[in-house]
């Protein structure tokens, strides 16, 4: 009887392991395929934004390139860390720290770039005669440098807090869990700083974008304002607010997962993290290409041309050739 129970327990354990393996393969396939597709689209969009002089000489396209570049790098890093987690590859703390800091760095660039893009739209509608003198390529480059410097300063502070952890007390630098940004929050001070910085950035960004939206709404009522331009700018600012909200969710998911991990089983947490990864990490990083690639009348023909060329599709010359669209 005892041997029968042991045999049955071994059979159940083997069956559960097989189900877990099948589930991991299924989840990784369903998540990996759209991620690779969106990486391809984002890469094509980045190439498109450097294919014509109008994209390199217009401030809003330069800002869009900066935003898209950060989102694409973040998407690639997130996918790499997801694959490592699915394959149950355990990294060392230093290596995981590099991945986590790069992820945080690119993740912080997005909301700050959205603020600059919103201010650019505000100036174009409310101060159209001064737009060319205020929003120059040089000033745009300075704004991008400020965004990257501010984000880099945040990473340096995180690294200093991380180095204060007593790694010498550990038996080994090999991690016992999968590499993630959650795993690298090793002290209460790091957790406090993460929450404080996130709140500060998103309150600042929300106020800036909302004020820009209100300013555009007020300017739209003026008789001297181009109604079509104001309407387009208002819709763009609304999209920026949506993007900001999704970015906020991507930074808040850490706190949500930690809270749920105290009341739910580990397997359920793994499934929830997979769902969060799709809708909070992958989807927001692809909205930029989809929104601007479809809405902008200058980008869309060039983007379709390069997509058709890379996919080797037979596209009509009128719809795919960017030369048919006036710059």
Secondary structure, 3 states (H helix, E strand, C coil): CHHHHHHHHHHHHHHHHHHHHHHHHHHHHHHHHHHHHHHHHHHHHHHHCCCCHHHHCCHHHHHHHHHHHHHHHHHHHHHHHHHHHHCCCCCEHHHHHHHHHHHHHHHHHHHHHHHHHHHHHHHHHHCCCCHHHHCCHHHHHHHHHHHHHHHHHHHHHHHHHHHCCCHHHCCCCECCCCCCCCCCCCCHHHHHHHHHHHHHHHHHHHHHHHHHHHHHHHHHCCCCCCHHHHHHHHHHHHHHHHHHHHHHHHHHHHHHHHHHHCCCCHHHHHHHHHHHHHHHHHHHHHHHHHHHHHHCCCHHHHHHHHHHHHHCCCCCHHHHCHHHCCC
